């Protein structure tokens, strides 16, 4: 247990610290050239190819983020409706179908919020989202001390035990097919970089130090919530913890009032976050397709509508949220956290200020190299997992 606790804390701390350093590189590069757009930093560093690369990476990553949030809506909203109707299993009605529900949520809630002209207006919804996630964490901690182990399945409390006694002990270290997704998912969770420069632009008193402090506090908040949620969630269910933690609580009581409230809070949080994530994608596409053009409502609305259609289609077709987190965390996350900020810093900061052999630029170069190593290793592990999964399926037939 101690080793698992220490290992997870070290891994999470390293990624959080590297993410803070990455924000520092971005802000330093933006401050030197007076540019506050990720794509424009790419243009300044590598010309038009750099701008295209930055726009593509931001677009792909944030589409992955939007897909993951809507996937949560797809999986959790039917369970909330089911609990409201006092049903322990799905009735098969259309309003229990997650695919229909994500389309309704996208049209009625996300699309109107995505039409706002400025990102600053969504600060209120973001603050409410954070409150919802704090409530989620509080419930996870509370349930740790109220769910006995071994745990019995709802509906047969006297006989049917899912957990054996020996499963109520934390494993020090586990390696299985899920391990390949650990670091990519953690990296995915700490990517806030496409939003840093747009938020920096809209601050009432924009300074590098102030924006760095905002970034540090945000990453610290994410670190705290991820850490305690993972630890207390695992210590509640141990080896039987599912990929979607809230689904595991349904084994105890699918009609639990507190868990239903937590589900509602999570749904509100992720739904209100989708428009915030959509803003950098739209900005990247506008920078790429319509550079220098004045604001146009038709383009503004059309891009939001097209993005939501694409994301809804992905969520309907992709079978597992793990695949979204894993692929995005292994490809676009290293680019946004490690590779692009390091390369921008090396190219943009003048050599007369910092020579190539100076300590800051050597650190930035090592940081970039770490990103390439991380991407290669993560993709290799994920591909190997897919190949082994196909072999298992063939063997089953």
N, C-alpha and C positions, 0 to 999 in steps of 0.2 A: 504494500500500500504506500509506504513512504517513498519508494523508488518511483512508482507511477506518479505520485503527487509532485515530486521534485522534477522528474523528466518533463511532465506536461507544463509545469510552471516555467522551466527554463526555455522550452520551445516557444511557448506563447510570449514570454518576455522578449526573446530575441527578435521575433517577427514584429512585435510592437515597437521596439527600439529602432529597428531598421526602417520601419514605416515612418517614424518621426524624423529620422535622418534624411529620408527621401523627401519629405515635405520641406526640410531645410534646403536641400539642393534645388528644389523647384523654386522656392521663394527667392533664393540668392540669385539664380539665373534670371528670374523675372525682374528682380530689382535692378540688376545691372543694365538691362536693355530697355526697361520701362514697358515690358509686355506682360499682360495679364490674361493670356489665353494659351492653353496647352498647345493648340495647333500652331499658333504663331511662334512659340518657342521652337517647335520642330522646323518651321520655315526659316527662322533665324539661324538655327544650328546646321541644317542640311539642305536648305533650299526647298523647292516644291516637293521633292520626294519625302523629305522629313515631315512636312505638313500633312501629306497624304497618309503616311505611316501612323502619325499620332492620331489623326481623325479615325482611321480604321480601327486601331487598337481600342480607343475610347468607345467607339460605337459597339464593337463586338463585346467588350467587357460589360458595358452597361446594359446591353440587351440580355446578356447572361444574368446580370443582377436582377433586372426586371422579371425575367423568366422564373428565377428562383423565388422571388416574392409572390408572384402570381401562382406558382406551384403550391406554395403554402396555403393560399386562399382556396385553391382547387381541392386540397386534401383536408383542410380543417373546417371550412364553412359547411359542408354537408353534415359533419359531426355535430356542429353547433345547432343546426336546424333539427337534426335527429334528437338531440337532447331536449330542445324546446318542446318537441312533440311527444316526449316521454317514450321514445322508441329505442330499443337496444340494438336494432339492426336496421339496415337500409330497406325502405319499402319499394325502391325502384322507381319512384315518381321522378318527374323531370326536375323538380326543385331539389332533389337529392343528388343530381348529376353535377359533379364539379366542373365539367366542361361548359355547361350552360351558365353556371354561377359566375365563373371568371369573366365571361362575356358581359353579363349583367353588371358586375362590379366595375369593369373597365368602362362601360358606356355611361353609367350613372354617377360614378364617383371619380375615377382616375382621369378620364378625358376632360371633364370641366376644370379640374385642378391643373391639368397640364396646359390649359389654354392661357394661364396667367403669364403676363409679359415679363415679370421680373422674379428671380429666384427668391429674393428677400421676403416676399409675401408668404412663402411656404415655411418660414421660420417658425411660425406658430404651430403648424401641423407637425413639424419635426420635433418641437418640444413636447407636444402631446404624445408623439410616438415613443419618445424616450421614457416618458412616464409609464406608458403601457408596458414597456420592456422591464422597467424596474419592478412593476407589479408581477410580471412573469417570473423574475428571479426570486422575489419574495415567496411566491407560491411554491416554487421548486424547493427552496430551503425548508419551508414549512412542511411540505409533504415528506421530506426525508425523515422527519421525526414522527410521522403519523402513519406511515405504511410499514407494516411488519414484514420481515423476511424470515422464512420463505413466503412468497406471495401466492394467494389463491385466486383462481380465475373467477370473475363475476358470474354468478348463476349457479355455482356449486361450491360454496365456501367450506363445506365440511369434508369434501373428498378430493376434488380435482386440483392438485398443486402443480403450478408451472415451475416453480423454483424448488430445487432440491436444497437440502441444508448446506451442502458443500459449495453451492453457488453463491452463498451469502458472504463470501470472502473475496476481497478485491484482489485481482491478479496484478503482480508487480509489473509484468511486461507481456504484451500480447502482439504476436505477428500473425496476420491472416490476410485474406484478399482485400480487406477494408483498409489496411495500413497504407497502401499506396495513395490513398486519398487524403491522408491526415494533413500533411504540410500544404498541399494545394488548397484545401478547404480553409485552413488557417490563414493562408496568404490572401485568399479571396475575401475573407472576413475583414481584413484590415485595409482594403483598398478604398481610399477616400480621395485620391489624388485628382481625378477629373473635376471634382467639385471644389477643390482648394482655391484655384485661381478665380473662378466665377464669384465665389463668396468673398475673396479678397477684394475684388473689384467693387462689390456692393457694400463694404464696410463704411460706416459713417466717418471713421477716422482711420483710413487704411495705412498701416505700417507693417513692415516685415515682422517686427517683434510681436506685435499684437496678433497677427495671423498665425505665427508659429505657436504662440501660447494657446490659441483656439484649437489648432491642430493637435497639440500635445494633450490638452484636456479631453478632447474628443476621443483620441486613441486610448488614453487612460481609462475613460469611461467604458469603451468597448472591451478593453482588456479585463476590467473588473467583472463586467457582466458575463463575458465568455468564460472566464476562469471559474467563477462560482457556480454558474449554471452547469458547466460540464462536470465539475467535481461532485456537486450535490445530486445531480441527475444520475451520474454513474453509481454513487454510493446508495442510491435508492433501489436501483434495479440490477446493478452489477453486470454480469455477462449477458443478461437478457435485455439490455438497453437497446432500443431500436434506433434506426437512423433518424426517425422523426420522434423526438422525445415525448411529445404530447400523446402520440398513439400508444405509447407504453402505459400511460396512466389509465387508458380505457380498459386495460386488462383487470384493473381493480374495480372500477365502477364507471361504466360509460355515461352514467347520468350524474356524476359528481358535480355539484353546483360550483365549487371553487374552480375546478378544471375547465368547466364551461365558461366561466368568467375570464379565465386565463386565455382560453382560445379566442374569445372575443377581443381581448386586449391585443393579442398577437396579430389577429386579423386587421384590427384598426391600425396597428403600427406599420405592418408591411404594406397595407393599402395606401396609407398616406406617404410612405417613402417612395413609392413608384414614380410619382410626378417629379420628385427631387432628382431621381436618377435619370429621368427622361431629359431634363434640361441640358446636361452636357452633351448628350447624343445629338440633340437638335442643333446645338451650337456648333458642334463639330461638322455636321452635315452642311450647315449654312456656310461655314468657313470654307468647306471643300467645294461645294457646288455653286454657291452664290457669294463669292468674296467681294467685299466692298459695297454690296447692295444695301439700300435702306430697308428698315423694318417693313415687312409686308404680312398682313394678317392671314392672307390666303396660304402663303408658304408656311407660316407659323402653325396654322390649324392642320394643313395637309400632312406635314411631317409627323406631327403628334398622332394623327389618325393612322397613318401607314405603320408607324412604329408599334402602336398598340395592336394592330392587326397581325403583324409579324410575330410579336411576342405571344399573343394568344394562340396562334397556330403552333408555335414551338411547345408551349405548355401542354397543349392537347396531345401532341405527338410524342413528346419525351416521356418515357415510362417512370423515370426515377430522378429525384432531385439531386441525388449523389452525383449523377453524370454531369449535370449542369455545373455544380460546384467544382467537381474535379477537373473538367476540361478547361473551364474559365480560369480556375486557380492555377493550372499548370501552364497556361499560355499567356493570356492577357495580363494576369496579375503580376507575374515577374517583369513583364514589360513596363507596367505602370509604376511598380514599386522600385525596381532595381535598374533595369536597362536604360529606359528613356531618360529618367532624371539624371543618372550618371553621365550619359552621353551628352545631354544638353549642357550640363555643367562644364564638362571638359571642352566642348566646342564654343560655348558662349562667353565664359569668363576669359578676358583678354590675357594673353601670355605675358604681357608686361606687368600685369597685376599679380598673376600667379603662373609661373613657368610650369611646363609639363612635368618637371621633376619635383615640384613643390608638394608638400605633404597633403594639402586638400585635394589636389588633382590625382595624386596616387591613390588616395582613399576612394575617390569617385571611380577611378578605373577598376580598383578591386571590387567595389560595390557592383559595378556593371558586370564584371566577370562572374561574381557570385550569382547574379540573376540568370546568366546563361547556363551555369552549372545546375542551378535549381530547376530551370525549365527542362533541361535535358533529362535529369534524373526523374522528375515527376512524370513527364510524358512516357519515359521508358517503363516505369513501374505501372502506369495505367494501361499501356498497351499490353504488357505482360499479363496483367490481371484480366483484360478482355480476352486474350488468347487462351488463358487457362480456363476462363468461364465457358468459352466455346467448346473446349475439349471436354469439360464436365457435362455440358449439355449433350454432346455427341455420345459420350459414354452412357448417359442416362437412356438414350434411345436404343 
